[in-house]
Amino acid sequence: MAALGHNICVSIGGIGYEEILSTIKLVPFAEIRLDLLTLRPCEQNRIFSSHKNLIATYRVTMGDYDRQIKLLMQAIDSGAAWVDMEIETPESVLDSIFTKARANHCKTIISHHNFEATPTLVELHQIADKAKGYQPNVIKIACMAKNQSDCSRMLSLYQGSSNLVAFCMGKIGTITRVAAPLLGAPFTYAGLPGIETAPGQLDYIKLNEILNTIPQ
């Protein structure tokens, strides 16, 4: 396999501690989906302290913000390079995580996910404008595509934007994951072979092969 580019973030979830350690040795950039992993505190500490370019992510379900705060604070203390928070997170929680992140030179991502549909262009711009208010290093917008028009609408966000990662989920949206870094996204997301953490996600080996065939 050709060397993996820094513009591919490998999303890691659903595997064990030892496999995580062996995987992050092979990739320059990865997202650790703490909500999809079962790790002891010492294991989480070692993961984030052993790699210089990891995103700490915990997607909340059932309002479990206390656990999100605990695990993300721990990840930042252990050396996480990035922390990702949903734009829908209560402001008190988001502010506390981002304040700690910035104090520890950890970069911030504000993300929005819609697993049902892709909003109108006006609504997408409203989401992006709200995200800018938090002054993150990167804004991530990912929405489910039902047709190619959804994909076109999502990719149009790159016009005049910087530090944006925007793509569509689902099989129809897969092409937007490839197009994102070509249109200016600082990176795009891929999964592990056979383990996707979001609908329509290519594995990092396949995505790397595709991007290496396209002049950039």
PyMOL commands that place a pseudoatom at each C-alpha (Angstrom):
pseudoatom trace, name=CA, resn=MET, resi=1, chain=A, elem=C, hetatm=0, pos=[0.000, 0.000, 0.000]
pseudoatom trace, name=CA, resn=ALA, resi=2, chain=A, elem=C, hetatm=0, pos=[1.215, 3.491, -0.807]
pseudoatom trace, name=CA, resn=ALA, resi=3, chain=A, elem=C, hetatm=0, pos=[2.022, 5.679, 2.182]
pseudoatom trace, name=CA, resn=LEU, resi=4, chain=A, elem=C, hetatm=0, pos=[-1.170, 6.929, 3.788]
pseudoatom trace, name=CA, resn=GLY, resi=5, chain=A, elem=C, hetatm=0, pos=[-1.724, 10.647, 3.316]
pseudoatom trace, name=CA, resn=HIS, resi=6, chain=A, elem=C, hetatm=0, pos=[-2.205, 13.034, 6.220]
pseudoatom trace, name=CA, resn=ASN, resi=7, chain=A, elem=C, hetatm=0, pos=[-5.471, 14.104, 4.577]
pseudoatom trace, name=CA, resn=ILE, resi=8, chain=A, elem=C, hetatm=0, pos=[-7.114, 10.799, 5.576]
pseudoatom trace, name=CA, resn=CYS, resi=9, chain=A, elem=C, hetatm=0, pos=[-8.375, 10.498, 9.131]
pseudoatom trace, name=CA, resn=VAL, resi=10, chain=A, elem=C, hetatm=0, pos=[-8.972, 6.861, 10.053]
pseudoatom trace, name=CA, resn=SER, resi=11, chain=A, elem=C, hetatm=0, pos=[-12.018, 6.555, 12.310]
pseudoatom trace, name=CA, resn=ILE, resi=12, chain=A, elem=C, hetatm=0, pos=[-11.452, 3.822, 14.892]
pseudoatom trace, name=CA, resn=GLY, resi=13, chain=A, elem=C, hetatm=0, pos=[-14.258, 2.106, 16.779]
pseudoatom trace, name=CA, resn=GLY, resi=14, chain=A, elem=C, hetatm=0, pos=[-15.484, -1.376, 17.567]
pseudoatom trace, name=CA, resn=ILE, resi=15, chain=A, elem=C, hetatm=0, pos=[-12.077, -2.968, 18.144]
pseudoatom trace, name=CA, resn=GLY, resi=16, chain=A, elem=C, hetatm=0, pos=[-9.957, -3.850, 21.167]
pseudoatom trace, name=CA, resn=TYR, resi=17, chain=A, elem=C, hetatm=0, pos=[-7.128, -2.036, 22.873]
pseudoatom trace, name=CA, resn=GLU, resi=18, chain=A, elem=C, hetatm=0, pos=[-4.245, -4.028, 21.390]
pseudoatom trace, name=CA, resn=GLU, resi=19, chain=A, elem=C, hetatm=0, pos=[-5.654, -3.675, 17.876]
pseudoatom trace, name=CA, resn=ILE, resi=20, chain=A, elem=C, hetatm=0, pos=[-6.003, 0.078, 18.370]
pseudoatom trace, name=CA, resn=LEU, resi=21, chain=A, elem=C, hetatm=0, pos=[-2.345, 0.335, 19.375]
pseudoatom trace, name=CA, resn=SER, resi=22, chain=A, elem=C, hetatm=0, pos=[-1.198, -1.673, 16.352]
pseudoatom trace, name=CA, resn=THR, resi=23, chain=A, elem=C, hetatm=0, pos=[-3.447, 0.333, 14.007]
pseudoatom trace, name=CA, resn=ILE, resi=24, chain=A, elem=C, hetatm=0, pos=[-2.319, 3.791, 15.088]
pseudoatom trace, name=CA, resn=LYS, resi=25, chain=A, elem=C, hetatm=0, pos=[1.291, 2.767, 14.472]
pseudoatom trace, name=CA, resn=LEU, resi=26, chain=A, elem=C, hetatm=0, pos=[0.377, 2.446, 10.776]
pseudoatom trace, name=CA, resn=VAL, resi=27, chain=A, elem=C, hetatm=0, pos=[-1.560, 5.673, 10.222]
pseudoatom trace, name=CA, resn=PRO, resi=28, chain=A, elem=C, hetatm=0, pos=[-0.533, 9.334, 10.512]
pseudoatom trace, name=CA, resn=PHE, resi=29, chain=A, elem=C, hetatm=0, pos=[-3.977, 10.565, 11.574]
pseudoatom trace, name=CA, resn=ALA, resi=30, chain=A, elem=C, hetatm=0, pos=[-6.890, 8.883, 13.345]
pseudoatom trace, name=CA, resn=GLU, resi=31, chain=A, elem=C, hetatm=0, pos=[-10.119, 9.542, 15.204]
pseudoatom trace, name=CA, resn=ILE, resi=32, chain=A, elem=C, hetatm=0, pos=[-10.666, 7.567, 18.411]
pseudoatom trace, name=CA, resn=ARG, resi=33, chain=A, elem=C, hetatm=0, pos=[-14.417, 7.001, 18.789]
pseudoatom trace, name=CA, resn=LEU, resi=34, chain=A, elem=C, hetatm=0, pos=[-14.542, 6.647, 22.554]
pseudoatom trace, name=CA, resn=ASP, resi=35, chain=A, elem=C, hetatm=0, pos=[-18.303, 6.042, 22.411]
pseudoatom trace, name=CA, resn=LEU, resi=36, chain=A, elem=C, hetatm=0, pos=[-17.663, 2.899, 20.329]
pseudoatom trace, name=CA, resn=LEU, resi=37, chain=A, elem=C, hetatm=0, pos=[-14.838, 1.534, 22.475]
pseudoatom trace, name=CA, resn=THR, resi=38, chain=A, elem=C, hetatm=0, pos=[-14.461, -0.064, 25.885]
pseudoatom trace, name=CA, resn=LEU, resi=39, chain=A, elem=C, hetatm=0, pos=[-11.184, 1.103, 27.372]
pseudoatom trace, name=CA, resn=ARG, resi=40, chain=A, elem=C, hetatm=0, pos=[-9.760, 1.249, 30.860]
pseudoatom trace, name=CA, resn=PRO, resi=41, chain=A, elem=C, hetatm=0, pos=[-8.419, 4.682, 31.873]
pseudoatom trace, name=CA, resn=CYS, resi=42, chain=A, elem=C, hetatm=0, pos=[-4.816, 3.483, 31.633]
pseudoatom trace, name=CA, resn=GLU, resi=43, chain=A, elem=C, hetatm=0, pos=[-5.462, 2.114, 28.138]
pseudoatom trace, name=CA, resn=GLN, resi=44, chain=A, elem=C, hetatm=0, pos=[-7.023, 5.352, 26.939]
pseudoatom trace, name=CA, resn=ASN, resi=45, chain=A, elem=C, hetatm=0, pos=[-4.103, 7.293, 28.398]
pseudoatom trace, name=CA, resn=ARG, resi=46, chain=A, elem=C, hetatm=0, pos=[-1.578, 5.175, 26.561]
pseudoatom trace, name=CA, resn=ILE, resi=47, chain=A, elem=C, hetatm=0, pos=[-3.404, 5.493, 23.234]
pseudoatom trace, name=CA, resn=PHE, resi=48, chain=A, elem=C, hetatm=0, pos=[-3.482, 9.295, 23.285]
pseudoatom trace, name=CA, resn=SER, resi=49, chain=A, elem=C, hetatm=0, pos=[0.018, 9.649, 24.690]
pseudoatom trace, name=CA, resn=SER, resi=50, chain=A, elem=C, hetatm=0, pos=[1.534, 7.349, 22.047]
pseudoatom trace, name=CA, resn=HIS, resi=51, chain=A, elem=C, hetatm=0, pos=[0.424, 9.247, 18.915]
pseudoatom trace, name=CA, resn=LYS, resi=52, chain=A, elem=C, hetatm=0, pos=[0.776, 12.929, 18.058]
pseudoatom trace, name=CA, resn=ASN, resi=53, chain=A, elem=C, hetatm=0, pos=[-2.264, 13.301, 15.789]
pseudoatom trace, name=CA, resn=LEU, resi=54, chain=A, elem=C, hetatm=0, pos=[-5.400, 11.736, 17.286]
pseudoatom trace, name=CA, resn=ILE, resi=55, chain=A, elem=C, hetatm=0, pos=[-8.933, 13.148, 17.495]
pseudoatom trace, name=CA, resn=ALA, resi=56, chain=A, elem=C, hetatm=0, pos=[-10.844, 12.370, 20.684]
pseudoatom trace, name=CA, resn=THR, resi=57, chain=A, elem=C, hetatm=0, pos=[-14.559, 11.914, 19.929]
pseudoatom trace, name=CA, resn=TYR, resi=58, chain=A, elem=C, hetatm=0, pos=[-17.478, 10.832, 22.092]
pseudoatom trace, name=CA, resn=ARG, resi=59, chain=A, elem=C, hetatm=0, pos=[-20.904, 10.931, 20.428]
pseudoatom trace, name=CA, resn=VAL, resi=60, chain=A, elem=C, hetatm=0, pos=[-23.508, 11.292, 23.167]
pseudoatom trace, name=CA, resn=THR, resi=61, chain=A, elem=C, hetatm=0, pos=[-26.586, 9.075, 23.350]
pseudoatom trace, name=CA, resn=MET, resi=62, chain=A, elem=C, hetatm=0, pos=[-29.263, 9.289, 26.033]
pseudoatom trace, name=CA, resn=GLY, resi=63, chain=A, elem=C, hetatm=0, pos=[-27.813, 12.557, 27.354]
pseudoatom trace, name=CA, resn=ASP, resi=64, chain=A, elem=C, hetatm=0, pos=[-24.686, 10.937, 28.783]
pseudoatom trace, name=CA, resn=TYR, resi=65, chain=A, elem=C, hetatm=0, pos=[-22.759, 14.219, 29.015]
pseudoatom trace, name=CA, resn=ASP, resi=66, chain=A, elem=C, hetatm=0, pos=[-21.063, 13.386, 32.312]
pseudoatom trace, name=CA, resn=ARG, resi=67, chain=A, elem=C, hetatm=0, pos=[-19.290, 10.447, 30.693]
pseudoatom trace, name=CA, resn=GLN, resi=68, chain=A, elem=C, hetatm=0, pos=[-18.452, 12.539, 27.630]
pseudoatom trace, name=CA, resn=ILE, resi=69, chain=A, elem=C, hetatm=0, pos=[-16.846, 15.216, 29.797]
pseudoatom trace, name=CA, resn=LYS, resi=70, chain=A, elem=C, hetatm=0, pos=[-14.885, 12.655, 31.817]
pseudoatom trace, name=CA, resn=LEU, resi=71, chain=A, elem=C, hetatm=0, pos=[-13.478, 10.801, 28.812]
pseudoatom trace, name=CA, resn=LEU, resi=72, chain=A, elem=C, hetatm=0, pos=[-12.693, 13.861, 26.699]
pseudoatom trace, name=CA, resn=MET, resi=73, chain=A, elem=C, hetatm=0, pos=[-11.012, 15.674, 29.583]
pseudoatom trace, name=CA, resn=GLN, resi=74, chain=A, elem=C, hetatm=0, pos=[-8.921, 12.563, 30.184]
pseudoatom trace, name=CA, resn=ALA, resi=75, chain=A, elem=C, hetatm=0, pos=[-8.032, 12.361, 26.480]
pseudoatom trace, name=CA, resn=ILE, resi=76, chain=A, elem=C, hetatm=0, pos=[-6.903, 15.999, 26.439]
pseudoatom trace, name=CA, resn=ASP, resi=77, chain=A, elem=C, hetatm=0, pos=[-4.771, 15.434, 29.535]
pseudoatom trace, name=CA, resn=SER, resi=78, chain=A, elem=C, hetatm=0, pos=[-3.207, 12.399, 27.838]
pseudoatom trace, name=CA, resn=GLY, resi=79, chain=A, elem=C, hetatm=0, pos=[-2.158, 14.355, 24.751]
pseudoatom trace, name=CA, resn=ALA, resi=80, chain=A, elem=C, hetatm=0, pos=[-5.047, 14.280, 22.281]
pseudoatom trace, name=CA, resn=ALA, resi=81, chain=A, elem=C, hetatm=0, pos=[-4.205, 16.568, 19.351]
pseudoatom trace, name=CA, resn=TRP, resi=82, chain=A, elem=C, hetatm=0, pos=[-7.863, 17.277, 18.572]
pseudoatom trace, name=CA, resn=VAL, resi=83, chain=A, elem=C, hetatm=0, pos=[-11.227, 17.131, 20.312]
pseudoatom trace, name=CA, resn=ASP, resi=84, chain=A, elem=C, hetatm=0, pos=[-14.543, 16.913, 18.428]
pseudoatom trace, name=CA, resn=MET, resi=85, chain=A, elem=C, hetatm=0, pos=[-17.812, 18.229, 19.872]
pseudoatom trace, name=CA, resn=GLU, resi=86, chain=A, elem=C, hetatm=0, pos=[-21.289, 18.207, 18.328]
pseudoatom trace, name=CA, resn=ILE, resi=87, chain=A, elem=C, hetatm=0, pos=[-22.798, 21.627, 17.711]
pseudoatom trace, name=CA, resn=GLU, resi=88, chain=A, elem=C, hetatm=0, pos=[-25.940, 20.453, 19.536]
pseudoatom trace, name=CA, resn=THR, resi=89, chain=A, elem=C, hetatm=0, pos=[-23.977, 19.904, 22.771]
pseudoatom trace, name=CA, resn=PRO, resi=90, chain=A, elem=C, hetatm=0, pos=[-25.169, 22.072, 25.693]
pseudoatom trace, name=CA, resn=GLU, resi=91, chain=A, elem=C, hetatm=0, pos=[-23.072, 25.240, 25.712]
pseudoatom trace, name=CA, resn=SER, resi=92, chain=A, elem=C, hetatm=0, pos=[-21.852, 24.691, 29.263]
pseudoatom trace, name=CA, resn=VAL, resi=93, chain=A, elem=C, hetatm=0, pos=[-20.427, 21.295, 28.304]
pseudoatom trace, name=CA, resn=LEU, resi=94, chain=A, elem=C, hetatm=0, pos=[-18.976, 22.507, 25.031]
pseudoatom trace, name=CA, resn=ASP, resi=95, chain=A, elem=C, hetatm=0, pos=[-17.375, 25.565, 26.607]
pseudoatom trace, name=CA, resn=SER, resi=96, chain=A, elem=C, hetatm=0, pos=[-15.762, 23.524, 29.378]
pseudoatom trace, name=CA, resn=ILE, resi=97, chain=A, elem=C, hetatm=0, pos=[-14.225, 21.048, 26.921]
pseudoatom trace, name=CA, resn=PHE, resi=98, chain=A, elem=C, hetatm=0, pos=[-13.048, 23.714, 24.477]
pseudoatom trace, name=CA, resn=THR, resi=99, chain=A, elem=C, hetatm=0, pos=[-11.584, 25.853, 27.270]
pseudoatom trace, name=CA, resn=LYS, resi=100, chain=A, elem=C, hetatm=0, pos=[-9.524, 22.921, 28.500]
pseudoatom trace, name=CA, resn=ALA, resi=101, chain=A, elem=C, hetatm=0, pos=[-8.563, 21.959, 24.944]
pseudoatom trace, name=CA, resn=ARG, resi=102, chain=A, elem=C, hetatm=0, pos=[-7.233, 25.413, 24.123]
pseudoatom trace, name=CA, resn=ALA, resi=103, chain=A, elem=C, hetatm=0, pos=[-5.329, 25.590, 27.412]
pseudoatom trace, name=CA, resn=ASN, resi=104, chain=A, elem=C, hetatm=0, pos=[-3.609, 22.348, 26.426]
pseudoatom trace, name=CA, resn=HIS, resi=105, chain=A, elem=C, hetatm=0, pos=[-2.899, 23.308, 22.790]
pseudoatom trace, name=CA, resn=CYS, resi=106, chain=A, elem=C, hetatm=0, pos=[-5.473, 20.758, 21.605]
pseudoatom trace, name=CA, resn=LYS, resi=107, chain=A, elem=C, hetatm=0, pos=[-7.252, 21.746, 18.376]
pseudoatom trace, name=CA, resn=THR, resi=108, chain=A, elem=C, hetatm=0, pos=[-11.038, 21.870, 18.228]
pseudoatom trace, name=CA, resn=ILE, resi=109, chain=A, elem=C, hetatm=0, pos=[-13.663, 20.529, 15.823]
pseudoatom trace, name=CA, resn=ILE, resi=110, chain=A, elem=C, hetatm=0, pos=[-17.342, 21.528, 15.844]
pseudoatom trace, name=CA, resn=SER, resi=111, chain=A, elem=C, hetatm=0, pos=[-19.404, 18.896, 14.071]
pseudoatom trace, name=CA, resn=HIS, resi=112, chain=A, elem=C, hetatm=0, pos=[-22.975, 18.476, 12.903]
pseudoatom trace, name=CA, resn=HIS, resi=113, chain=A, elem=C, hetatm=0, pos=[-24.463, 15.154, 11.797]
pseudoatom trace, name=CA, resn=ASN, resi=114, chain=A, elem=C, hetatm=0, pos=[-27.846, 14.502, 10.217]
pseudoatom trace, name=CA, resn=PHE, resi=115, chain=A, elem=C, hetatm=0, pos=[-28.451, 10.794, 9.667]
pseudoatom trace, name=CA, resn=GLU, resi=116, chain=A, elem=C, hetatm=0, pos=[-31.852, 11.359, 8.038]
pseudoatom trace, name=CA, resn=ALA, resi=117, chain=A, elem=C, hetatm=0, pos=[-31.371, 13.901, 5.243]
pseudoatom trace, name=CA, resn=THR, resi=118, chain=A, elem=C, hetatm=0, pos=[-29.328, 16.766, 3.826]
pseudoatom trace, name=CA, resn=PRO, resi=119, chain=A, elem=C, hetatm=0, pos=[-30.886, 20.146, 4.715]
pseudoatom trace, name=CA, resn=THR, resi=120, chain=A, elem=C, hetatm=0, pos=[-31.440, 22.994, 2.285]
pseudoatom trace, name=CA, resn=LEU, resi=121, chain=A, elem=C, hetatm=0, pos=[-28.503, 25.144, 1.286]
pseudoatom trace, name=CA, resn=VAL, resi=122, chain=A, elem=C, hetatm=0, pos=[-29.808, 27.968, 3.472]
pseudoatom trace, name=CA, resn=GLU, resi=123, chain=A, elem=C, hetatm=0, pos=[-29.962, 25.627, 6.471]
pseudoatom trace, name=CA, resn=LEU, resi=124, chain=A, elem=C, hetatm=0, pos=[-26.476, 24.275, 5.775]
pseudoatom trace, name=CA, resn=HIS, resi=125, chain=A, elem=C, hetatm=0, pos=[-25.074, 27.807, 5.750]
pseudoatom trace, name=CA, resn=GLN, resi=126, chain=A, elem=C, hetatm=0, pos=[-26.908, 28.551, 8.991]
pseudoatom trace, name=CA, resn=ILE, resi=127, chain=A, elem=C, hetatm=0, pos=[-25.266, 25.501, 10.597]
pseudoatom trace, name=CA, resn=ALA, resi=128, chain=A, elem=C, hetatm=0, pos=[-21.846, 26.587, 9.331]
pseudoatom trace, name=CA, resn=ASP, resi=129, chain=A, elem=C, hetatm=0, pos=[-22.365, 30.158, 10.567]
pseudoatom trace, name=CA, resn=LYS, resi=130, chain=A, elem=C, hetatm=0, pos=[-23.390, 28.934, 14.022]
pseudoatom trace, name=CA, resn=ALA, resi=131, chain=A, elem=C, hetatm=0, pos=[-20.333, 26.674, 14.137]
pseudoatom trace, name=CA, resn=LYS, resi=132, chain=A, elem=C, hetatm=0, pos=[-18.031, 29.590, 13.284]
pseudoatom trace, name=CA, resn=GLY, resi=133, chain=A, elem=C, hetatm=0, pos=[-19.241, 31.320, 16.430]
pseudoatom trace, name=CA, resn=TYR, resi=134, chain=A, elem=C, hetatm=0, pos=[-17.344, 28.772, 18.524]
pseudoatom trace, name=CA, resn=GLN, resi=135, chain=A, elem=C, hetatm=0, pos=[-14.110, 29.615, 16.668]
pseudoatom trace, name=CA, resn=PRO, resi=136, chain=A, elem=C, hetatm=0, pos=[-13.097, 26.002, 16.086]
pseudoatom trace, name=CA, resn=ASN, resi=137, chain=A, elem=C, hetatm=0, pos=[-10.041, 24.970, 14.118]
pseudoatom trace, name=CA, resn=VAL, resi=138, chain=A, elem=C, hetatm=0, pos=[-12.282, 22.858, 11.857]
pseudoatom trace, name=CA, resn=ILE, resi=139, chain=A, elem=C, hetatm=0, pos=[-16.013, 22.692, 11.130]
pseudoatom trace, name=CA, resn=LYS, resi=140, chain=A, elem=C, hetatm=0, pos=[-17.372, 19.264, 10.175]
pseudoatom trace, name=CA, resn=ILE, resi=141, chain=A, elem=C, hetatm=0, pos=[-20.792, 18.828, 8.527]
pseudoatom trace, name=CA, resn=ALA, resi=142, chain=A, elem=C, hetatm=0, pos=[-21.980, 15.337, 7.547]
pseudoatom trace, name=CA, resn=CYS, resi=143, chain=A, elem=C, hetatm=0, pos=[-25.525, 14.611, 6.338]
pseudoatom trace, name=CA, resn=MET, resi=144, chain=A, elem=C, hetatm=0, pos=[-27.305, 11.664, 4.752]
pseudoatom trace, name=CA, resn=ALA, resi=145, chain=A, elem=C, hetatm=0, pos=[-27.635, 11.865, 0.965]
pseudoatom trace, name=CA, resn=LYS, resi=146, chain=A, elem=C, hetatm=0, pos=[-30.822, 10.671, -0.717]
pseudoatom trace, name=CA, resn=ASN, resi=147, chain=A, elem=C, hetatm=0, pos=[-29.843, 11.803, -4.215]
pseudoatom trace, name=CA, resn=GLN, resi=148, chain=A, elem=C, hetatm=0, pos=[-27.032, 13.447, -6.173]
pseudoatom trace, name=CA, resn=SER, resi=149, chain=A, elem=C, hetatm=0, pos=[-28.517, 16.900, -5.613]
pseudoatom trace, name=CA, resn=ASP, resi=150, chain=A, elem=C, hetatm=0, pos=[-27.845, 16.445, -1.919]
pseudoatom trace, name=CA, resn=CYS, resi=151, chain=A, elem=C, hetatm=0, pos=[-24.200, 15.744, -2.747]
pseudoatom trace, name=CA, resn=SER, resi=152, chain=A, elem=C, hetatm=0, pos=[-23.897, 18.800, -4.978]
pseudoatom trace, name=CA, resn=ARG, resi=153, chain=A, elem=C, hetatm=0, pos=[-25.486, 21.015, -2.338]
pseudoatom trace, name=CA, resn=MET, resi=154, chain=A, elem=C, hetatm=0, pos=[-23.103, 19.761, 0.340]
pseudoatom trace, name=CA, resn=LEU, resi=155, chain=A, elem=C, hetatm=0, pos=[-20.003, 20.196, -1.801]
pseudoatom trace, name=CA, resn=SER, resi=156, chain=A, elem=C, hetatm=0, pos=[-21.036, 23.740, -2.731]
pseudoatom trace, name=CA, resn=LEU, resi=157, chain=A, elem=C, hetatm=0, pos=[-20.209, 24.719, 0.860]
pseudoatom trace, name=CA, resn=TYR, resi=158, chain=A, elem=C, hetatm=0, pos=[-16.521, 24.641, -0.035]
pseudoatom trace, name=CA, resn=GLN, resi=159, chain=A, elem=C, hetatm=0, pos=[-16.888, 27.741, -2.181]
pseudoatom trace, name=CA, resn=GLY, resi=160, chain=A, elem=C, hetatm=0, pos=[-15.368, 30.544, -0.146]
pseudoatom trace, name=CA, resn=SER, resi=161, chain=A, elem=C, hetatm=0, pos=[-14.873, 28.358, 2.924]
pseudoatom trace, name=CA, resn=SER, resi=162, chain=A, elem=C, hetatm=0, pos=[-11.751, 27.267, 4.742]
pseudoatom trace, name=CA, resn=ASN, resi=163, chain=A, elem=C, hetatm=0, pos=[-11.146, 24.759, 7.512]
pseudoatom trace, name=CA, resn=LEU, resi=164, chain=A, elem=C, hetatm=0, pos=[-14.320, 22.923, 6.514]
pseudoatom trace, name=CA, resn=VAL, resi=165, chain=A, elem=C, hetatm=0, pos=[-14.868, 19.168, 6.259]
pseudoatom trace, name=CA, resn=ALA, resi=166, chain=A, elem=C, hetatm=0, pos=[-18.244, 18.662, 4.567]
pseudoatom trace, name=CA, resn=PHE, resi=167, chain=A, elem=C, hetatm=0, pos=[-19.529, 15.455, 2.984]
pseudoatom trace, name=CA, resn=CYS, resi=168, chain=A, elem=C, hetatm=0, pos=[-22.612, 13.292, 2.619]
pseudoatom trace, name=CA, resn=MET, resi=169, chain=A, elem=C, hetatm=0, pos=[-23.173, 9.951, 4.283]
pseudoatom trace, name=CA, resn=GLY, resi=170, chain=A, elem=C, hetatm=0, pos=[-24.716, 6.833, 2.762]
pseudoatom trace, name=CA, resn=LYS, resi=171, chain=A, elem=C, hetatm=0, pos=[-23.814, 4.966, -0.405]
pseudoatom trace, name=CA, resn=ILE, resi=172, chain=A, elem=C, hetatm=0, pos=[-24.827, 7.886, -2.633]
pseudoatom trace, name=CA, resn=GLY, resi=173, chain=A, elem=C, hetatm=0, pos=[-22.626, 10.212, -0.599]
pseudoatom trace, name=CA, resn=THR, resi=174, chain=A, elem=C, hetatm=0, pos=[-19.443, 8.137, -0.812]
pseudoatom trace, name=CA, resn=ILE, resi=175, chain=A, elem=C, hetatm=0, pos=[-18.109, 10.198, -3.708]
pseudoatom trace, name=CA, resn=THR, resi=176, chain=A, elem=C, hetatm=0, pos=[-18.229, 13.331, -1.534]
pseudoatom trace, name=CA, resn=ARG, resi=177, chain=A, elem=C, hetatm=0, pos=[-15.784, 11.710, 0.909]
pseudoatom trace, name=CA, resn=VAL, resi=178, chain=A, elem=C, hetatm=0, pos=[-13.343, 11.396, -1.986]
pseudoatom trace, name=CA, resn=ALA, resi=179, chain=A, elem=C, hetatm=0, pos=[-14.036, 14.887, -3.289]
pseudoatom trace, name=CA, resn=ALA, resi=180, chain=A, elem=C, hetatm=0, pos=[-13.697, 16.662, 0.076]
pseudoatom trace, name=CA, resn=PRO, resi=181, chain=A, elem=C, hetatm=0, pos=[-9.870, 16.969, 0.200]
pseudoatom trace, name=CA, resn=LEU, resi=182, chain=A, elem=C, hetatm=0, pos=[-9.796, 17.828, -3.506]
pseudoatom trace, name=CA, resn=LEU, resi=183, chain=A, elem=C, hetatm=0, pos=[-12.097, 20.791, -2.853]
pseudoatom trace, name=CA, resn=GLY, resi=184, chain=A, elem=C, hetatm=0, pos=[-10.156, 22.168, 0.087]
pseudoatom trace, name=CA, resn=ALA, resi=185, chain=A, elem=C, hetatm=0, pos=[-11.042, 20.091, 3.144]
pseudoatom trace, name=CA, resn=PRO, resi=186, chain=A, elem=C, hetatm=0, pos=[-8.011, 19.676, 5.404]
pseudoatom trace, name=CA, resn=PHE, resi=187, chain=A, elem=C, hetatm=0, pos=[-8.870, 15.979, 5.632]
pseudoatom trace, name=CA, resn=THR, resi=188, chain=A, elem=C, hetatm=0, pos=[-11.560, 13.385, 5.022]
pseudoatom trace, name=CA, resn=TYR, resi=189, chain=A, elem=C, hetatm=0, pos=[-12.649, 10.355, 7.014]
pseudoatom trace, name=CA, resn=ALA, resi=190, chain=A, elem=C, hetatm=0, pos=[-12.203, 6.653, 6.309]
pseudoatom trace, name=CA, resn=GLY, resi=191, chain=A, elem=C, hetatm=0, pos=[-12.810, 3.481, 8.293]
pseudoatom trace, name=CA, resn=LEU, resi=192, chain=A, elem=C, hetatm=0, pos=[-10.939, 0.305, 9.041]
pseudoatom trace, name=CA, resn=PRO, resi=193, chain=A, elem=C, hetatm=0, pos=[-11.308, -2.566, 6.567]
pseudoatom trace, name=CA, resn=GLY, resi=194, chain=A, elem=C, hetatm=0, pos=[-14.643, -4.226, 7.318]
pseudoatom trace, name=CA, resn=ILE, resi=195, chain=A, elem=C, hetatm=0, pos=[-15.535, -1.784, 10.118]
pseudoatom trace, name=CA, resn=GLU, resi=196, chain=A, elem=C, hetatm=0, pos=[-17.277, 1.461, 9.208]
pseudoatom trace, name=CA, resn=THR, resi=197, chain=A, elem=C, hetatm=0, pos=[-18.191, 3.993, 11.891]
pseudoatom trace, name=CA, resn=ALA, resi=198, chain=A, elem=C, hetatm=0, pos=[-20.601, 5.896, 9.622]
pseudoatom trace, name=CA, resn=PRO, resi=199, chain=A, elem=C, hetatm=0, pos=[-22.767, 4.999, 6.599]
pseudoatom trace, name=CA, resn=GLY, resi=200, chain=A, elem=C, hetatm=0, pos=[-20.980, 5.093, 3.235]
pseudoatom trace, name=CA, resn=GLN, resi=201, chain=A, elem=C, hetatm=0, pos=[-17.500, 5.199, 4.719]
pseudoatom trace, name=CA, resn=LEU, resi=202, chain=A, elem=C, hetatm=0, pos=[-14.696, 3.735, 2.571]
pseudoatom trace, name=CA, resn=ASP, resi=203, chain=A, elem=C, hetatm=0, pos=[-11.909, 1.887, 4.321]
pseudoatom trace, name=CA, resn=TYR, resi=204, chain=A, elem=C, hetatm=0, pos=[-8.667, 3.813, 4.475]
pseudoatom trace, name=CA, resn=ILE, resi=205, chain=A, elem=C, hetatm=0, pos=[-6.760, 1.467, 2.153]
pseudoatom trace, name=CA, resn=LYS, resi=206, chain=A, elem=C, hetatm=0, pos=[-9.325, 1.847, -0.631]
pseudoatom trace, name=CA, resn=LEU, resi=207, chain=A, elem=C, hetatm=0, pos=[-9.688, 5.605, -0.139]
pseudoatom trace, name=CA, resn=ASN, resi=208, chain=A, elem=C, hetatm=0, pos=[-5.920, 6.054, -0.176]
pseudoatom trace, name=CA, resn=GLU, resi=209, chain=A, elem=C, hetatm=0, pos=[-5.680, 4.125, -3.442]
pseudoatom trace, name=CA, resn=ILE, resi=210, chain=A, elem=C, hetatm=0, pos=[-8.362, 6.311, -5.024]
pseudoatom trace, name=CA, resn=LEU, resi=211, chain=A, elem=C, hetatm=0, pos=[-6.805, 9.590, -3.896]
pseudoatom trace, name=CA, resn=ASN, resi=212, chain=A, elem=C, hetatm=0, pos=[-3.375, 8.481, -5.084]
pseudoatom trace, name=CA, resn=THR, resi=213, chain=A, elem=C, hetatm=0, pos=[-4.739, 8.097, -8.624]
pseudoatom trace, name=CA, resn=ILE, resi=214, chain=A, elem=C, hetatm=0, pos=[-5.995, 11.703, -8.704]
pseudoatom trace, name=CA, resn=PRO, resi=215, chain=A, elem=C, hetatm=0, pos=[-3.526, 14.572, -9.291]
pseudoatom trace, name=CA, resn=GLN, resi=216, chain=A, elem=C, hetatm=0, pos=[-3.737, 16.977, -6.341]
for i in range(1, 216): cmd.bond("trace and resi %d" % i, "trace and resi %d" % (i + 1))
show_as sticks, trace
zoom trace
